[in-house]
Structures are given as structure tokens and as C-alpha cells.
Amino acid sequence: MYDIDPVDLFRKKRNEALSFIKQQTSFNPDYLIILGTGLGKLADNLETIASVSYSDIPHFPVSTVESHSGNLLFGHLGGKKVVIMQGRFHYYEGYSLQQIVFPVRVLRELGVHTLLVSNAGGGMNPNLRQGDIMCITDHINMLGDNPLIGPNDDSIGPRFPDMSEPYSKELIALAEETALKNGIKMHQGVYVAVSGPCLETRAEYRFLRYIGADVVGMSTVPEVIAANHMGMKSLGISAVTDECFPDALKPVKMEEILAAADIAEPKLTTVMMGVLMSL
């Protein structure tokens, strides 16, 4: 298993990253938005004040996935002070879950109190179709790991955080209200996170559906666990980029996933903007 930093080393790395960001901008955001695969156009609506590359920030991981730009964007969106992560990090890239949630930890210290996260996922519920969006009401962690494993920093969260409401009911209600107001069909359901990077077999899709998941993906859960640990509220929305029905399973190409994400993007953007404006 990979090495896990002791609390004092984690704090040192976090403070060095935080200090660097503060040297680039004095902007203090309230909301963190993490953009998933093919969903980066939300950033086009941002009144950008500052942009910082992940590669310049001490101890930050660097995005290696196609369509993940790898920048922190600071500015105003929907009348709110936000920071947008253009691209995220995944377990399959070789990062530990502690590394994956490191940016959330740093930005919490900058003043962020709410996480809005999007992702691309495979729809296993037969009611879901490519291009649909689903508001996440709960999740299942099948990554085989947890970002809270290792020494706990009691100053940022409890050793055994409660997970009875990882996704804020208040934010889910606002998202649903926004979708209805704009005539957008938005499903609700359970997201399951797996390690990837290969897609699932027919048997695995059957299993994941059997245990209660509606959408499967390779992200989101670590960040939401870390946010919950630090007392942040979270909202998650999935873009259904492929249909994962075992008895009618077809090979999937990355181009098709990105095309489906493009269909979902305007709907997801409208909902995210509506939620921000309602807060």
C-alpha cells in the first residue's frame, strides 16, 4: 500500500499549496465546482478573476485525462464567489485517494463551504438514456479504498464522520426545483464509484445494479467523503454518457462518451447555475 503522510506533513503540504494560491490571488471563494469529463463548458460562464495551473501549485496532482484542462479558475458565477476545478484526478491514474482529495482540503482552508461536483457515468437503470442527467442522492464506494484511511487530523474533521447525508437534501431540492422550472428531465439515484480504467463486464454491471446503483463512474466519491469529513455540503450530478444494460451491451468509444456529455452539458450547466443563483 502507498505511504500515507502523517498529520504534520499533510499540514505542511496543505499550507504550502495554500500559500502559493494566495500569492496568485486574494480572491476567497465560497463554492467549489469540480467539472468532469466533457463537462468543462460551465467554465465559459465564469467571470474569471484568476487562473492557476495545477502543475504550478506545490503538491497538487496533475490531470492526465483527455478533456481535463488542469486549472483552478477563480471568479463569479451565478452571482456567487466560486473556484472551478477544470479537471479532476482519478484512482486509476495512480494517485492515492489522499492525493485525489488534496485540492478539496486546500480549498476548504481558503474558505469554500460547499462542493458542487459533476461527472460522466454509465447508466445501469433502464430508465436512463445517453445524454440524461441524474442528481446523486447517495453513493456506494467500490474503490476498495477510502481517503480517510490513515492518521486523522482532528482539527479538520472527526475520526468517524457520519455519512447519513453525504449529498445535501437542501441542495438536491434546489436542483430539482431548477430542473422543473426549466423543463429539464433530471433523474435521481445512486452513484457507485469503481477504480477503472476499464469499463465493466456484463456480470459486473449486473452486480452493481443488483446492489442498488443507478449510475457507475470512476470519481466523485472520494471528494464527497473528504468534503463531508470537513463539514461541507455537497451536490453531485451525473451525465449519463453510455447505456450499460448487460443484455444489450455494446462496445463504447471515447468519442461517443464525449458526444453524450455534450448533449448533457447544457442541462447540467442550467441546473448548476440555477442552484448557485438560488443559494
Secondary structure by P-SEA (a helix, b strand, c coil): ccccccaaaaaaaaaaaaaaaaaaccccccbbbbbccccccccccccccccccccccccbbbbccccccbbbbbccccccccccccccccccccccccccaaaaaaaaaacccbbbbbbbbbbccccccccbbbbbccccccccccccccccccccccccccccccccaaaaaaaaaaaaaaccccccbbbbbccccccccaaaaaaaaaaccccccccaaaaaaaaaaabbbbbbbbcccccccccccccccaaaaaaaaaaaaaaaaaaaaaaaaac
